[in-house]
């Protein structure tokens, strides 16, 4: 990153406001326009300058263009030092005069309102669709096909202590409870948990806990689980990287995370109809998000569909593999760093 180019790009109040907002979450250009109270074409011009300066990255999802902070440090040691210094300057905020500091606080309040509005809309959606949730998921891909692929991927796994994040009606718990030492199922929707409890109580298992909680702040201890599963959950997240960081926190060293979600697509109607925040994920996005959380992508499988493809990504928390973790199955397509199959201690 050229330091002169960096400071030239930031020598504009609007672009500085954008960078400070992007420290908190990825934002669509249209969302930035709302917060900044400027036209979308004008915000797009500022975004282009930040991208050209290497301060931001653009990602297109359908008709939306998202911006994210791009201070990655993927260069020489001097470049990393400059980027670390810039991060510290932005974090301290000592360079802001009173008027600009007040403006930034107003921007952050608007950003919080956008996030709250998204969360409220998602909560309303889940509350009103809880009874039909299993059927809704089957509209995208036949659920029995997804479950068969998931069982196949995890066929050789010793499940151990399992966490199901965003359990919905508890289907993942049904699939794996008999193979797990214990299952903890978390969901933020009381309506979903009510249905899951009724379904799972009928099965009579005594190794299951149902917990209400947010995937950004799981009410669970560190280093507790051998395996974490997120089934059709991540596309509801404003901050997927933060969700993966939280999953990494509760995983034991060497534990694995299984993400089942959509590959990147352009079905815009899912934003409004089904409250999706993200239009699926590319392998590159998942790889980078896992790396940021201290994980390595060890396996991936796809269930091809039209127009939607379901993918399963397995990531391992960086450490020596331990007993009870999910091992990539023999013959998997992505073998760049598959852990050795473990024996139970």
Secondary structure, 3 states (H helix, E strand, C coil): CCHHHHHHHHCCHHHHHHHHHHCCCCEEHHHHHHHHCCCHHHHHHHHHHHHHCCCEEEEEECCEEEEEECCCCCCCHHHHHHHHHHHHHHHHCCCCCHHHHHHHHHHHHHHHHHHHHHHHHHHHHHHHHHHHHHHHHHHHCCHHHHHHHHHHHCCCCCCEEEEEECCCCCHHHHHHHHHEEEEEEEECCHHHHHHHHHHHHHHCCCCEEEEECECCECCCCCCCEEEEEEECCHHHCCCHHHHHHHHHHHEEEEEEEEEEEEECCCCCHHHHHHCCCCCCECHHHHHHHHHHCCEEEEEEEEECCCCCCEEEEEEEECCCCCCCCCCCCCCCCCCCCCCCCCCCC
